[in-house]
Amino acid sequence: MENEMEMQQLLSMGFPDELAAQALAATGGKSTVKATEWILTHKSNTSPSPPPAPTQPKIERFFLSQSKQQGQAIDENEQQQEASPLPPSKRPRSNPNPQSSFFFTPLRPSNKHNHQPLYERLRPTTLDHILGQDHLLSPNSLLRSAIHRNRLPSVLLWGPPGTGKTTIARAIVNSFPHQQCPCYRFVSLSAVTSGVKDVRDAVDEARKLRLKSNHRTVLFVDEVHRFNKSQQDSFLPVIEDGSIVFVGATTENPSFHLITPLLSRCRVLTLNPLKPHHVALLLRRAVDDSDKGLTHSAGCQVDVSQDVLDFIANNCDGDARVALNALEIAAVTAAARLQQPANHSKEEQHKAAAAAAVTLDDAKEALQCKHLAYDKAGEEHYNLISALHKSMRGSDANAGIYWLARMLEGGEEPLYIARRLIRFASEDVGLADPSALNQAVSCYQACHFLGMPECNVILAQCVAYLALAPKSVSVYKAIGAAQKVVRESVGQNEGVPLHLRNAPTKLMKDIGYGKGYIYPPDNPSSTQTYLPPSLAGYKFLDWSTTNKNASDDEAKPSTSGTASI
């Protein structure tokens, strides 16, 4: 709409929609000042009995964008107030400190991106401008080849937040050669706010468009993992018949959250967290872009050093959205310091504006704390506990403590970690150091008593102990082998041999329960068997006296010094 900006300004001044539209139509729609004067005149002329009114202040003072015009308008307003017959309480208000708002006077909207966050304004529109996903966007990649041949397949974009899933989806359509661009229309839905009806409406429109102009529709569904099974089923027939090209985006593992039939119809493309140097390049774009970058956000020129960009890039965990948000907040913080006292001249204010810079403290304040990618109910939760377990199994106490810290800083429940340590004590340490189980159980109890943050050192002590302890998986393998035998009925799961059965009654004794049982304390050298006859001689536990003695030697505490962790 050509006069949309003027319309928004009139509405922000409190005029009704209909009256604002009439004023713009009557004055040509190009001047908010003329439209406002028309409204005031119109209202005055149509009033049945207008009371006497003081001289109307010049309406131009509401729209000044330069300091000189602002000062002139304020002086004019003060003169009118002095001549006004109204008491002071009813006179139009003036700015008591005009210079204090020099840098913060709201600017007139310059374009449709005025209120969009920085990351949205800087979102690349073509694949050529996307950074950090070279394995998906190289010249010979699937997407590039599909675009070149105008045969776009249905795809699922899977990756952490802020890695470019939505950006790639939107840029695909804009990356076709110019002669092919009209062949695809882009429609975006969010699984957070949309349902099956919205999907059906989009598909119906896509079918009509294809019949009318032979143009296909790219249907992008963000957060597609939030759709339930029946909602995901609704995509299957329309993908098969070619009504749409489906592009889904998810932060969750598709194997766990998306139905298998949908996965079989799409190609899963995995996005990686951005490297710090990629994030730094994106941040530099924001600084250098005078139209949509930091200057637009802060309302003044902002200088950012490379050290600040590197700090944000290294502390956003590869999330471009987090990095750009932090940079924008830091720039606004720096711009806030430009507000000068009223006794400073305009020349001094301009000089201060030119020298303003985002400091490292601004960046730290914007980030608050290091951003950690961790989801207690998602894949990263299992990735980190797996890393902790494998580090302890490999006797690397340093790595174990690091992964423990990652989990704790991400907000993991300490009792969950303690339960996993109990399991580790038997599975991986086992008979090599039986006291490891006592250590792990005590760790759990202590965490239960204390809670976070005090129990962090208790967990770290247990992790270090288990990592440095001798290892044996003989018990773990033994119970696994025995359960396999039972499941597969290798020994036909026959009854307990009679000599091993208890005989509490005379009838049971008469039947033969307990008959022939040899009491081991009285006969330590007996060769009595305890397995069913079909499993006689079967060996589950691989543990000998030699193993036991070696483990005892390893488990003895060192008296020469402490282990280095």
Number of C-alpha atoms within 10 A of each C-alpha: 5 8 15 11 17 21 22 14 18 22 14 10 10 9 15 11 12 8 16 24 18 14 23 22 13 13 16 12 20 16 14 25 18 18 25 21 17 18 20 14 11 13 13 14 11 9 9 8 8 10 8 6 10 13 11 12 15 14 15 15 17 13 16 18 14 11 16 10 13 20 15 12 19 17 12 14 19 16 11 18 20 11 10 17 13 13 8 11 7 9 14 14 11 13 11 8 11 14 22 17 15 20 20 15 17 12 13 13 13 10 10 10 14 15 12 12 16 23 22 15 17 19 18 17 17 17 22 11 9 19 18 20 19 12 14 17 18 14 12 11 12 17 21 19 15 15 17 15 12 15 11 20 20 22 21 25 23 22 19 20 20 23 24 27 24 21 17 24 26 22 20 20 23 18 18 21 13 8 7 15 14 15 15 21 17 17 15 15 18 17 20 13 8 13 14 16 11 14 18 14 11 17 19 15 14 25 19 14 16 17 11 9 10 14 17 21 24 24 23 24 24 22 18 25 22 17 19 14 13 10 16 17 16 15 19 16 11 17 17 12 8 15 21 27 24 22 26 26 26 23 21 20 15 19 9 11 16 20 16 11 12 20 16 10 17 18 15 17 17 16 21 20 21 22 18 22 16 18 28 24 15 22 27 16 15 23 22 15 13 13 14 22 22 28 21 21 21 20 16 19 18 23 18 21 13 12 12 20 25 16 16 27 28 17 18 26 22 26 24 26 20 20 28 27 17 23 29 26 20 27 29 21 19 21 23 14 12 21 16 19 12 13 9 11 12 15 9 11 18 13 11 15 19 14 12 19 21 20 18 17 12 20 23 18 14 20 20 10 10 13 17 16 16 19 15 13 9 13 14 17 16 14 12 16 19 12 16 28 21 17 20 26 22 15 19 18 22 16 20 25 23 15 19 24 17 17 23 17 13 16 14 18 13 20 19 11 20 24 14 15 26 21 16 22 29 23 19 26 27 22 23 27 22 15 15 24 21 12 18 27 18 16 26 24 13 17 22 14 11 12 14 15 10 12 19 16 14 18 25 18 17 23 32 21 18 29 29 19 24 22 24 21 16 20 20 15 15 16 13 12 15 16 12 12 16 12 12 11 11 13 17 13 14 12 10 12 15 16 17 16 16 14 17 10 9 10 10 14 15 11 11 15 20 18 17 11 14 16 10 11 8 8 10 10 8 11 9 14 14 13 14 16 14 12 15 11 11 12 10 15 15 11 14 8 8 9 13 14 12 12 19 15 11 15 17 10 9 9 6 6 7 8 8 6 12
